[in-house]
């Protein structure tokens, strides 16, 4: 599938208004097949977005040494989890890839060498949410990996180089969770949406305040924000996709929060939309 809007990125005239940006708190893989308020929230957000030419997803579930983008024509659906019903493993999301978009991402990023990956595909951090935005799987999707050697500031700076894609009809989606501590999950509260440990609430409320106020530096420097943040972000991979989305916000764009609920005490589904609505 050719993406004419992406040709000659450096010299071409902007073809669209900047596409909105999404950070989606993805939670359990079961959200791929369940009907619940979070799935509804994703679908409703999707309805406000112009149909994209392609999607670039930064998922918590693809960490690498170096930065890579998927560059195959037909990315496979990766079931990178265990212990779930067979019905979930049976799900396929056969969206096309876009070698053209992958090559353009490689060209526009100068802060890191970007590799073109032919093996990965779409992991559940990507397809479990994107399938609710575009259930027909008819929008090309590529993923960009998280280089585990980069600092939060370096991730944020790298993300800024993707800004040109927004005006080429590319929807950039970060998929993770603001608060994500599986070691502190209250397994006896799995079905009590809204139950939250005090530290999870504290961190989530502060994160939302920084997001809405545009105070990105505090969010980049999250390791200095105290015990609640240490518990909320014991490892960075579910948090870093947020920084990719925030880095791409333009000065006067609106920011909205949705799906702002906690699951099992230590996982927030809080999601963010930046930019105009259709």
Secondary structure, DSSP 8 states (H G I E B T S, - for coil): ---GGGTTTTTS---SS---EEEEE---GGGGT--SHHHHHHHHHHHTS---SEEEEEEEEEEESSEEEE--SS--B-----SS-HHHHT--------HHHHHHHHHH--SS-EEEESS--B-HHHHHHHHHH-TT--SEEEEEEEETTS-HHHHHHHHHTTHHHHTTTEEEEEEE-SSB-GGG--GGGTT-TT-B-HHHHHHHHHHHHHHHHT-HHHHHTGGGS-HHHHHHTSSSHHHHHHHHHHHT--TT--EEEE---EETBTEE--EEEES---
